[in-house]
Amino acid sequence: MKKLVLFLCVLSSISFCGCTTQQTTIEKVDMTPRLISTSQKLSSSEIAETVKGAIVGISAKLKNGQSIGSGVAIADGGYVITNFHVISGAKNLTLYLADKSTVSAEYIWGDQGVDLALLKAKKNLPYLDTSPLENVFIGDDVLAVGTPLSLEFQHTFTKGIVSALNRTIEIPSLGGYTTYMQNLIQHDASINSGNSGGPLINTQGKVIGINSLKASDAEGIGFAIPIETATSLISRLLPDSQFEKVYLGVFGHDASLAKFNGLSEEAEGVFVVDIDPSSPLAKTALKAGDVITHINGKAIKTTLDLRKAIYELNQGETVEITYKSNKETKAFSTLI
């Protein structure tokens, strides 16, 4: 698998690109906290005008400079989703709003494994619809929104189509290990450094993904994390819930990828690469090379299915896991 991926945050010193980040002129944008939603298909200009109040530029102050990225408000209360790599290691966070005002934000949750993070702005914001779609189709029109290159270009809209679905990208990580980002939406809307964390939006103004990657030596090949990767968990992280994320300690990837590489005969499920020896599954019969097919009776076809199933679990409950080992279907129950 060719390694073409480039992460899309901008790392710079406090004075970067020769651009000014001081913004004092307030523009007339409706920033009334509300759900921005429509059941009708809109033109590109209508989408841009409708959703821009929910899009933010992000400046994350680091020890040796700034990380510049993008984000989108996705829930009442000023909750903003972005990429984890945009805000990782930040000492403080500033959001740049569509009316040219700024507001500080606090870190709520992040998962480096899926490269997503949740922030809470110090003021309430309009937010976009992230409710599940029946289908996303290849060829669908989409808009990417973000802060390419610098804060001077915040709230930049670009248009494209969904080019492919369920893409798996191989990413070399520190220490020589190879990791994968899976179930990605491929699209050809122009994205550049600083677009990280910004939304991919359909013609109804719904968030269908979070832009995270692009091919470094090609044009028009960008990738977004499906929004459903995070929505089930985020709904449990909001103030009315005392939810603590369950950790199973399974490291793996789609069985289809393992089959492609000759490591498994299973086309669906999650191929187990390793198990954390300190995790709840370490003392079970599950081992590397097995393929998880069901969690509590719910079919697991991809790693996205597995993450969604884990987000529905609670600490202290018993979980039943069905898996295939050497073509044989097995199951066990364990306390998590």
C-alpha positions as CSV (number, residue, x, y, z in Angstrom):
1,M,0.0,0.0,0.0
2,K,1.5,3.3,-1.1
3,K,2.2,5.8,1.7
4,L,0.8,9.1,0.4
5,V,-0.6,10.7,3.5
6,L,0.2,14.1,4.9
7,F,-1.4,15.4,8.1
8,L,-3.0,18.8,7.6
9,C,-2.4,21.0,10.6
10,V,-0.1,24.1,10.3
11,L,2.8,24.3,12.8
12,S,4.4,27.7,13.1
13,S,5.9,30.2,15.4
14,I,3.6,32.9,16.9
15,S,4.2,35.1,13.9
16,F,3.6,32.9,11.0
17,C,3.4,33.3,7.2
18,G,3.7,37.0,7.5
19,C,0.0,37.1,8.3
20,T,-1.8,39.1,10.9
21,T,-4.1,37.3,13.3
22,Q,-5.6,40.4,14.9
23,Q,-9.2,40.6,14.0
24,T,-11.2,43.6,15.4
25,T,-13.9,44.1,12.8
26,I,-17.1,42.2,13.6
27,E,-19.0,41.0,10.6
28,K,-22.8,40.5,10.4
29,V,-23.1,36.8,10.8
30,D,-26.0,35.2,12.6
31,M,-24.3,33.6,15.6
32,T,-27.5,32.8,17.5
33,P,-27.1,29.5,19.2
34,R,-29.3,27.0,17.3
35,L,-29.3,23.8,15.3
36,I,-28.6,24.6,11.7
37,S,-30.6,22.0,9.7
38,T,-32.5,21.7,6.5
39,S,-34.3,18.8,4.7
40,Q,-33.8,20.5,1.3
41,K,-30.8,20.3,-1.0
42,L,-29.1,23.7,-1.2
43,S,-26.8,25.3,-3.7
44,S,-23.2,25.7,-2.8
45,S,-23.7,29.4,-2.0
46,E,-26.7,28.7,0.1
47,I,-24.8,26.0,2.1
48,A,-21.9,28.4,2.7
49,E,-24.2,31.2,3.9
50,T,-26.2,28.8,6.1
51,V,-23.4,26.9,7.9
52,K,-20.6,29.4,8.3
53,G,-21.7,30.4,11.8
54,A,-20.9,26.9,13.1
55,I,-17.4,26.7,11.5
56,V,-14.3,27.8,13.5
57,G,-10.6,28.4,12.9
58,I,-8.5,27.0,15.8
59,S,-5.2,28.4,17.2
60,A,-3.6,26.0,19.6
61,K,-0.7,27.6,21.5
62,L,2.1,25.1,21.9
63,K,5.4,25.2,23.8
64,N,7.3,26.2,20.7
65,G,4.7,27.9,18.5
66,Q,1.2,27.4,17.3
67,S,-0.9,24.7,15.6
68,I,-3.5,26.1,13.2
69,G,-6.5,24.0,12.3
70,S,-10.2,24.0,11.9
71,G,-13.3,22.8,13.7
72,V,-17.1,22.7,13.6
73,A,-19.7,23.1,16.4
74,I,-21.8,20.0,16.6
75,A,-23.9,20.3,19.8
76,D,-25.6,22.9,21.9
77,G,-23.4,24.4,24.5
78,G,-20.5,25.4,22.3
79,Y,-19.2,21.9,21.7
80,V,-16.7,21.8,18.8
81,I,-15.1,18.7,17.1
82,T,-11.7,18.8,15.5
83,N,-8.7,16.6,14.9
84,F,-6.7,15.4,17.9
85,H,-3.4,16.3,16.1
86,V,-4.6,20.0,15.9
87,I,-4.8,20.5,19.6
88,S,-2.4,17.8,21.0
89,G,-0.1,19.4,23.5
90,A,-1.8,22.8,23.5
91,K,-1.5,25.1,26.5
92,N,-4.5,27.2,25.5
93,L,-7.0,27.2,22.6
94,T,-8.6,30.1,20.7
95,L,-11.5,29.8,18.3
96,Y,-11.9,32.2,15.4
97,L,-15.5,32.7,14.6
98,A,-17.3,33.6,11.3
99,D,-18.1,37.1,12.6
100,K,-14.4,37.7,13.1
101,S,-14.6,37.6,16.9
102,T,-12.6,35.1,19.0
103,V,-13.4,33.0,22.0
104,S,-11.3,30.7,24.2
105,A,-12.1,27.0,24.5
106,E,-11.3,24.1,26.8
107,Y,-10.3,20.5,25.9
108,I,-13.0,18.0,26.8
109,W,-12.0,14.7,25.2
110,G,-9.6,13.3,22.6
111,D,-8.6,10.0,21.0
112,Q,-5.3,9.9,19.2
113,G,-6.3,6.5,17.7
114,V,-9.2,8.0,15.7
115,D,-7.6,11.5,15.5
116,L,-10.6,13.3,16.9
117,A,-11.1,15.7,19.8
118,L,-14.0,17.5,21.5
119,L,-13.6,21.1,22.7
120,K,-16.0,23.4,24.5
121,A,-16.1,27.1,23.6
122,K,-16.6,29.7,26.3
123,K,-19.7,30.8,24.6
124,N,-22.6,29.0,22.9
125,L,-22.5,28.7,19.2
126,P,-24.8,27.7,16.3
127,Y,-24.2,24.1,15.5
128,L,-24.6,21.7,12.5
129,D,-26.6,18.6,12.1
130,T,-24.6,15.4,12.6
131,S,-27.6,12.9,12.6
132,P,-26.9,9.7,10.7
133,L,-27.5,9.6,7.0
134,E,-29.2,6.7,5.3
135,N,-26.4,6.6,2.7
136,V,-23.4,8.6,1.4
137,F,-22.9,7.8,-2.3
138,I,-19.9,8.1,-4.5
139,G,-20.5,11.1,-6.7
140,D,-22.3,13.1,-4.0
141,D,-21.5,16.9,-4.0
142,V,-19.7,18.0,-0.9
143,L,-18.1,21.2,0.5
144,A,-14.9,21.2,2.6
145,V,-14.6,24.2,5.0
146,G,-11.6,25.2,7.0
147,T,-8.6,27.4,7.6
148,P,-6.0,26.5,4.9
149,L,-2.4,27.8,5.4
150,S,-3.1,30.5,8.0
151,L,-5.9,32.2,10.0
152,E,-6.0,34.9,7.3
153,F,-7.8,32.3,5.2
154,Q,-10.3,31.0,7.8
155,H,-13.8,30.0,6.6
156,T,-12.6,28.9,3.2
157,F,-15.1,26.8,1.2
158,T,-14.1,24.4,-1.6
159,K,-16.3,22.1,-3.6
160,G,-15.9,18.5,-4.8
161,I,-17.5,15.1,-4.9
162,V,-17.3,11.9,-2.8
163,S,-14.7,10.0,-4.8
164,A,-14.7,6.7,-2.8
165,L,-15.8,5.2,0.5
166,N,-14.3,3.0,3.1
167,R,-10.7,3.8,2.2
168,T,-7.9,2.5,4.4
169,I,-4.7,4.5,4.6
170,E,-1.4,3.2,5.9
171,I,0.4,5.7,8.1
172,P,4.0,5.1,9.4
173,S,4.1,6.2,13.0
174,L,6.9,6.9,15.6
175,G,8.9,3.9,16.6
176,G,8.7,2.2,13.2
177,Y,5.2,0.9,13.7
178,T,2.6,1.0,11.0
179,T,-0.9,2.2,11.8
180,Y,-4.0,2.5,9.7
181,M,-6.8,5.0,9.4
182,Q,-9.9,3.1,8.2
183,N,-13.4,3.6,6.8
184,L,-12.4,7.0,5.4
185,I,-14.4,9.1,2.9
186,Q,-12.2,10.0,-0.1
187,H,-13.1,13.3,-1.9
188,D,-11.6,15.8,-4.3
189,A,-12.6,19.1,-2.6
190,S,-9.4,21.1,-2.2
191,I,-7.9,20.9,1.3
192,N,-4.5,22.1,2.5
193,S,-2.5,22.5,5.7
194,G,-4.8,24.0,8.3
195,N,-8.0,22.3,7.0
196,S,-7.5,19.6,9.6
197,G,-10.6,19.2,11.8
198,G,-12.9,21.2,9.4
199,P,-16.1,19.6,8.3
200,L,-17.0,17.9,5.0
201,I,-20.6,18.9,4.4
202,N,-23.3,17.6,2.0
203,T,-25.9,19.5,0.0
204,Q,-28.2,19.6,3.0
205,G,-25.7,21.2,5.2
206,K,-25.1,18.1,7.2
207,V,-21.6,17.1,8.5
208,I,-20.7,13.8,7.0
209,G,-17.0,13.8,7.9
210,I,-14.0,15.6,9.5
211,N,-11.2,16.4,7.0
212,S,-7.9,15.0,8.3
213,L,-5.6,13.9,5.5
214,K,-4.6,14.4,1.9
215,A,-2.3,12.6,-0.5
216,S,1.1,14.5,-0.4
217,D,2.1,13.8,-4.0
218,A,-1.2,14.0,-5.8
219,E,-4.0,16.5,-6.5
220,G,-7.6,16.1,-5.5
221,I,-7.2,13.1,-3.1
222,G,-8.4,14.1,0.4
223,F,-9.8,12.0,3.2
224,A,-12.3,12.7,5.9
225,I,-13.1,10.7,9.0
226,P,-16.8,9.7,8.9
227,I,-18.7,11.8,11.5
228,E,-20.4,8.7,12.8
229,T,-17.1,7.6,14.2
230,A,-17.6,10.1,17.0
231,T,-21.2,11.0,17.3
232,S,-22.3,8.0,19.4
233,L,-19.5,8.7,21.9
234,I,-19.9,12.5,21.9
235,S,-23.6,12.2,22.8
236,R,-22.5,10.4,26.0
237,L,-19.8,12.9,26.8
238,L,-22.1,15.9,27.0
239,P,-23.0,17.3,30.5
240,D,-26.0,15.1,31.3
241,S,-23.8,12.0,31.2
242,Q,-21.1,10.7,33.6
243,F,-20.0,8.3,30.9
244,E,-16.4,6.9,31.1
245,K,-15.1,5.4,27.9
246,V,-14.6,1.6,27.9
247,Y,-11.2,0.3,27.0
248,L,-11.0,-3.2,25.5
249,G,-7.3,-3.0,24.5
250,V,-7.7,-4.6,21.1
251,F,-5.5,-3.4,18.2
252,G,-6.5,-4.4,14.8
253,H,-7.9,-3.4,11.4
254,D,-10.6,-4.4,8.9
255,A,-10.6,-8.1,8.1
256,S,-10.9,-7.1,4.4
257,L,-7.4,-5.6,4.6
258,A,-6.0,-8.7,6.3
259,K,-7.6,-10.8,3.6
260,F,-6.1,-8.6,0.9
261,N,-2.7,-9.1,2.5
262,G,-3.2,-12.8,2.8
263,L,-3.4,-12.8,6.6
264,S,-7.0,-14.0,6.9
265,E,-9.8,-15.7,4.9
266,E,-12.5,-13.5,6.5
267,A,-13.9,-10.6,4.5
268,E,-15.8,-9.0,7.3
269,G,-15.0,-8.3,10.9
270,V,-12.0,-6.8,12.8
271,F,-8.7,-8.7,12.4
272,V,-6.8,-8.7,15.8
273,V,-3.2,-7.6,15.5
274,D,-2.4,-7.4,19.2
275,I,-4.1,-7.2,22.6
276,D,-2.9,-5.0,25.4
277,P,-1.7,-7.3,28.3
278,S,-3.3,-5.0,30.8
279,S,-6.7,-4.9,29.1
280,P,-9.9,-6.8,30.0
281,L,-9.4,-9.2,27.0
282,A,-5.8,-10.2,27.8
283,K,-6.9,-13.2,29.8
284,T,-9.5,-14.4,27.4
285,A,-9.1,-16.9,24.5
286,L,-9.0,-14.1,21.9
287,K,-5.6,-13.8,20.3
288,A,-3.7,-12.2,17.4
289,G,-5.0,-13.5,14.1
290,D,-8.6,-13.9,15.2
291,V,-11.4,-11.9,13.7
292,I,-14.1,-10.3,15.9
293,T,-17.5,-10.6,14.2
294,H,-20.0,-9.6,16.9
295,I,-20.3,-7.6,20.1
296,N,-23.3,-8.4,22.3
297,G,-24.9,-10.0,19.2
298,K,-24.4,-6.9,17.0
299,A,-22.6,-7.6,13.7
300,I,-19.1,-6.1,13.5
301,K,-18.0,-5.7,9.8
302,T,-15.4,-3.0,10.1
303,T,-13.4,-1.1,12.7
304,L,-16.0,1.7,12.6
305,D,-18.6,-0.8,13.7
306,L,-16.3,-1.9,16.5
307,R,-15.7,1.6,17.8
308,K,-19.4,2.4,17.7
309,A,-20.2,-0.8,19.7
310,I,-17.5,0.0,22.3
311,Y,-18.9,3.5,22.7
312,E,-22.3,1.9,23.7
313,L,-20.7,-0.1,26.5
314,N,-20.5,0.8,30.1
315,Q,-17.7,0.1,32.6
316,G,-18.6,-2.7,34.9
317,E,-20.9,-4.6,32.6
318,T,-20.4,-8.0,30.9
319,V,-19.8,-8.1,27.2
320,E,-20.2,-11.0,24.9
321,I,-17.7,-11.2,22.0
322,T,-18.1,-13.6,19.0
323,Y,-15.0,-14.2,16.9
324,K,-13.6,-16.6,14.3
325,S,-10.4,-18.5,14.9
326,N,-9.1,-20.8,12.2
327,K,-12.5,-20.7,10.5
328,E,-14.2,-21.8,13.7
329,T,-16.8,-19.5,15.3
330,K,-16.3,-19.0,19.0
331,A,-17.6,-16.8,21.8
332,F,-16.9,-15.7,25.3
333,S,-18.2,-13.3,27.9
334,T,-16.1,-11.1,30.1
335,L,-16.4,-8.2,32.6
336,I,-15.2,-4.9,31.4
